[in-house]
Amino acid sequence: MLDILTRLIDQSGVPVSAPQAKTLLTLVEQLNKWNKAYNLTSVRDPRQMLSRHIIDSIVIKPYLQGQRFIDVGTGPGLPGLPLAIIMPDCHFTLLDSLGKRIRFIRQFCHENQITNVTAVQSRVEDFEPEQKFDGVISRAFASLNDMLTWCHHLPTEQGRFYALKGQYPTAELAQLPAGFVVEQLEKLQVPEADGERHLVLIRAAN
């Protein structure tokens, strides 16, 4: 499995050290183990998790700007945990409303000495951070409109929203709320992934 993951990482072009790759593989193993009891993800095959969860998460690293990020609706820590593993100098707050997901994240971070993650159980609209974030990340969380409506209080003035989408979100882009502009829209290359992947970068209009 490590050989497969290493090959996928090489194909993605994202720099990952050998120790980081091992931790990413441990994440897949633990996610698979917990999934049998707690149903954390619909992906059952660990081999598929390598592409659909790990690589799909880390491919946005080149686009992230700043040091403090929040992953809203993180589920079992996706994409926040893989990003935290390969970006140890940045801090990630992983937020989800379901306790079993947050327990998994905390246990995994404890067992693997991951110190740049804070796991928070809360609805995003109820969460009031002590410090704002450079980036607000979401993956399969909500429509762009809902994401911006629910998360508008989270970024700094210069902060950005990073929304991971499947197909090009034509309809959602047409319904973007006032006060926000799309700064960048990238088609992502995810080795062995089914279908398209896009990243939408949004910021508040000046």
C-alpha positions in Angstrom: 0.0 0.0 0.0 2.9 2.4 0.8 4.3 1.8 -2.7 0.9 2.6 -4.3 0.5 5.7 -2.1 4.0 6.9 -3.0 3.3 6.4 -6.7 0.1 8.4 -6.4 1.9 11.2 -4.5 4.6 11.4 -7.2 1.9 11.6 -9.9 0.1 14.4 -8.0 3.3 16.5 -7.9 2.8 17.5 -4.3 6.0 17.3 -2.2 5.6 14.8 0.6 8.4 13.4 2.7 8.8 9.6 3.4 7.8 10.0 7.1 4.7 12.1 6.1 3.7 9.4 3.5 3.9 6.8 6.3 1.6 8.9 8.5 -0.8 9.4 5.6 -0.9 5.6 5.2 -1.5 5.2 8.9 -4.5 7.6 8.5 -6.0 5.3 5.9 -5.5 2.2 8.1 -7.1 3.9 11.1 -9.9 5.3 9.1 -10.6 1.9 7.7 -10.6 0.4 11.1 -12.9 3.0 12.7 -15.1 3.0 9.7 -16.2 -0.6 10.3 -17.7 0.4 13.7 -18.6 4.1 13.2 -19.4 4.5 9.5 -17.2 7.6 9.1 -17.0 7.5 5.3 -18.9 5.8 2.4 -15.6 4.7 0.9 -15.0 1.1 2.2 -11.9 0.0 0.3 -8.6 1.3 1.7 -7.1 1.2 -1.7 -9.7 3.6 -3.0 -9.2 5.8 0.1 -5.6 6.5 -1.1 -6.8 8.5 -4.1 -10.3 9.6 -3.1 -9.4 10.8 0.4 -5.6 11.3 0.7 -4.6 12.6 -2.8 -7.9 14.4 -3.3 -7.0 16.3 -0.1 -3.4 17.2 -0.6 -3.7 18.4 -4.2 -4.9 21.8 -2.9 -1.7 22.5 -1.0 -0.1 24.6 -3.7 -3.1 27.0 -3.6 -3.2 27.6 0.1 -2.0 31.0 1.4 -1.4 31.7 5.0 -0.7 29.8 8.3 -4.1 29.3 9.9 -6.9 27.3 8.3 -10.3 25.9 9.2 -11.8 22.8 7.5 -15.6 23.2 7.9 -17.7 20.0 7.8 -14.4 18.1 8.0 -16.1 14.7 8.5 -13.3 12.3 9.6 -10.7 15.0 8.9 -10.8 15.5 5.1 -9.1 17.4 3.7 -7.7 18.9 7.0 -5.8 15.9 8.4 -3.8 15.0 5.3 -3.0 18.7 4.8 -1.9 19.1 8.4 0.4 16.1 8.1 2.2 17.5 5.0 2.1 21.2 6.3 3.4 20.9 9.8 4.2 24.6 10.0 0.6 25.6 9.6 -2.3 25.2 12.0 -5.6 23.5 11.1 -8.9 23.7 13.0 -11.1 20.8 12.0 -14.8 21.4 12.6 -17.7 19.0 12.5 -21.0 18.7 14.3 -20.8 14.9 14.8 -19.0 13.7 17.9 -17.8 10.3 16.5 -15.9 12.1 13.7 -14.2 14.5 16.2 -13.3 11.6 18.5 -11.6 9.9 15.6 -9.6 13.0 14.7 -8.5 13.6 18.3 -7.5 10.0 18.8 -5.5 9.9 15.6 -3.7 13.1 16.4 -2.9 11.9 19.9 -1.5 8.5 18.7 0.6 10.1 15.9 1.9 13.2 17.8 0.2 15.6 15.4 0.2 18.9 17.3 -0.9 21.4 14.6 -4.6 20.3 14.6 -7.5 21.5 16.8 -10.6 19.4 16.5 -13.9 21.2 17.4 -17.4 19.7 17.6 -19.8 22.5 16.6 -22.1 23.7 13.9 -20.2 26.1 11.8 -22.7 29.0 12.3 -22.4 28.6 16.1 -18.6 28.6 16.1 -16.9 31.8 17.2 -13.1 31.6 16.9 -10.8 33.5 19.1 -8.7 34.3 16.1 -9.8 34.5 12.4 -8.4 32.3 9.7 -6.3 32.8 6.6 -8.3 30.2 4.8 -11.7 28.5 5.1 -11.7 25.1 3.4 -14.7 22.9 2.6 -15.0 19.6 0.7 -18.4 18.3 -0.2 -19.8 20.5 2.6 -22.4 22.7 1.1 -23.2 24.9 -1.9 -21.0 27.9 -2.4 -23.9 30.1 -1.4 -24.5 28.2 1.9 -20.7 28.0 2.6 -20.3 31.8 2.3 -23.5 32.5 4.3 -22.6 30.2 7.1 -18.8 30.9 7.2 -18.5 34.6 6.4 -17.4 35.3 10.0 -14.4 33.0 10.0 -11.7 34.5 7.7 -9.6 37.5 8.2 -10.2 40.5 6.0 -7.6 39.1 3.5 -8.7 35.5 4.1 -9.9 33.2 1.3 -12.5 30.5 0.9 -11.3 27.3 -0.7 -14.2 25.1 -1.9 -13.5 21.7 -3.3 -16.0 20.7 -5.9 -16.6 17.8 -8.4 -17.9 19.0 -11.7 -17.5 22.7 -12.7 -20.1 24.4 -10.5 -21.8 26.5 -13.1 -25.1 26.9 -11.3 -23.5 27.6 -7.9 -21.2 30.3 -9.4 -24.3 32.0 -10.9 -25.8 32.2 -7.4 -22.8 33.6 -5.5 -24.0 36.1 -2.9 -23.3 39.7 -3.1 -20.0 40.9 -1.6 -17.9 38.0 -2.8 -15.8 37.4 -5.9 -14.2 34.3 -7.4 -10.4 34.9 -7.4 -9.4 31.7 -9.1 -11.0 28.5 -10.4 -8.7 25.5 -10.9 -9.3 22.1 -12.4 -7.4 19.7 -10.2 -5.6 16.6 -11.4 -6.2 13.7 -8.9 -4.6 10.4 -10.0 -7.1 7.5 -10.2 -10.0 9.7 -9.1 -13.4 9.2 -10.7 -14.9 12.3 -12.4 -13.7 15.9 -12.3 -12.3 17.9 -9.4 -12.3 21.7 -9.2 -11.1 24.1 -6.6 -12.9 27.5 -6.3 -11.0 30.3 -4.5 -13.3 33.1 -3.3 -12.6 36.3 -1.3 -14.7 39.2 0.0 -15.0 42.0 -2.6 -13.0 45.0 -1.7 
